[in-house]
Amino acid sequence: MLIEDLESQALAYHADPQPGKIAISITKPLNTQKALSLAYSPGVAVPAKEIAADPSKAYKYTAKGNLVGIITNGSAVLGLGNIGPLASKPVMEGKAALFKMFAGIDAIDIEIEADCPKDFIETVVRIAPTFGGINLEDIASPHCFEIEQALIKRLNIPVIHDDQHGTAITVAAGLQNALELQGKTLSQAKITCVGAGAAGIAILQLLVLLGAPKDNILLVDQQGIIHKDDPPLHAYSHQFAAQTSARTLAEAVAEADVFIGVATANLLTPQMLKTMAPNPIVFALSNPNSEIDPKLAYTTREDLILATGRSDYPNQVNNALVFPFLFRGALDVRATRINDEMKIAAVQALIKLTKDPVPQEVLNAYEEQELAFGVNYILPKIIDPRLKPVLSSAISQAAIQSGVAQKNL
C-alpha cells in the first residue's frame, strides 16, 4: 500500500461515520418512568449511600470494577516522540478499543497536560477513585519509572506502564521460546539490548527476574555501552552498567546470542549480525522500521530467529498479546496491584500457549495451512481466542496465590 493511500484511508477511518474510535453505551433500560427513577433520582441515592458506608460496594453497584483509565501526557508516543497530550488522543482511543475488543474491558483515555512528574502523579491520584485500574501509556523515560512507582505506592488498584511491562512480558515469552529452538538457555545466553528507555529497562529487569545473569547483559544507548566507568544518567539504566572496556554497539553485538532492539531503525548492520554467535536471535522491535530490515537479516544469517514489531513478518512482538489480559486477570480478582508473580505467570502462559495446537479459526484468519511452534512461530497470534481465558486465568491465580487479590475466582 502506498503511503499516500494509507494516510488518506487512516484519516477517513478516524473521521467517518463519526469521529474517533470509542463511545459510551448504556447497560440498563432507561425507557420508562420506573427505570428513570431507579437509574437516577430518587433510586440512585440508595447505592450511593451503600458505597458511602462501604467503599468496596462501588464494585457491586458501579462500573468501577471493569473500568480502566488509559492515562498519558503524550511525551513519548509510538515513533512520534513528544507530540503532546491532545495529539496522542487517537493512540489512546485505539488502546481503549483494544481493551474492549480483546478482554471486554471498558476503558477511558485521559490526556493530561503535565510535563512535571509531580503534577502528573497528583492528577492521577485525584481521579483514581473512578477506575478499577490505571494503564499508563506513552510517557517518556525516565519520568515513566518515577510516575509508575509513585502511583503503585499511593493507590490500591492495579497500575502499570504498559510500554514497560506489556512489552517486557511479550519479549520474555518469545525469547525463551526462541532460545529453546536454538538450543540455548536464558541463564547462559549473552544478551545485547539497544534502547535504554522504558521498554529496554523493563525487558532486562524481567529477564533477570527469570534467570538471566546481569553479567551476561550489555545495555546500549545513543552514547554506546552503558558502563560503570561513566557517571549514571539515572539509576534505572545504570543498574545494567557493565564492567567492560567495550564501548560501541559493534563490540556489544560481537559473539552475542541475543540482540534486542527497542530503539530506532537500521542500527544493526549486516556486518554486526555476522559477528553474532551461531544460531542468533534478533528481536528488532522498532516501528515502523526495524533495527535491521527483515529481508536483509534473513539473507545475512540462515541460522537466525527473527522477531519484529511488524505484522507483515512472522513472530510479531506486540504488547496487545498481554495488556488486555493482564488487566482482565487483575480486575477479575480485584487485585490491588500487578506484581512480579502475575507478570511471570503471563510469561509462562504465553510460552505454553505457543506450543499448543493452533485453532482453525486462527489459521483461517491468517490464511495459513499450518502454524506450529518453530522458528517462524514463537508467540501466539493476537487474534487467538485462547489468549483471554488462558492468560487471564493464570494471572488471576497468581494474584490470589501471591496475596494481592481481594476476591476469589
Buried (B, 14 or more C-beta within 10 A) or exposed (E): EEEEEEEEEEEEEEEEEEEBBBEEEEEEEEEEEEEEEBEEEEBEEEBEEBBEEEEEBBBEEBEBBBBBBBBBBBBBBEEEEBBBBEEBBBBBBBBBBBBBEBBEBBBBBBBBEBEEBEEBBEBBBEEBEBBBBBBBBBBBBBBBBBBBEBBBEEBEBBBBBBBBBBBBBBBBBBBBBBBBBBEBEBEEBBBBBBBBBBBBBBBBBBBBBBEBBBEBBBBBBEEBBBBEEEEEBBEBBBBBBBEBEBBEBBBBBBEBBBBBBBBBBEBBBEEBBEBBBEBBBBBBBBBEBBBBBBEBBEEBBEEBBBBBBBEEBBBBBBBBBBBBBBBBBBBBBBBBBBBBBBBBBBBBBBBEBBEEEBBEEBBEEEEEEEBEBEBEBBBBBBBBEBBBEBBBBBBBBBBBEBEBBEBEE
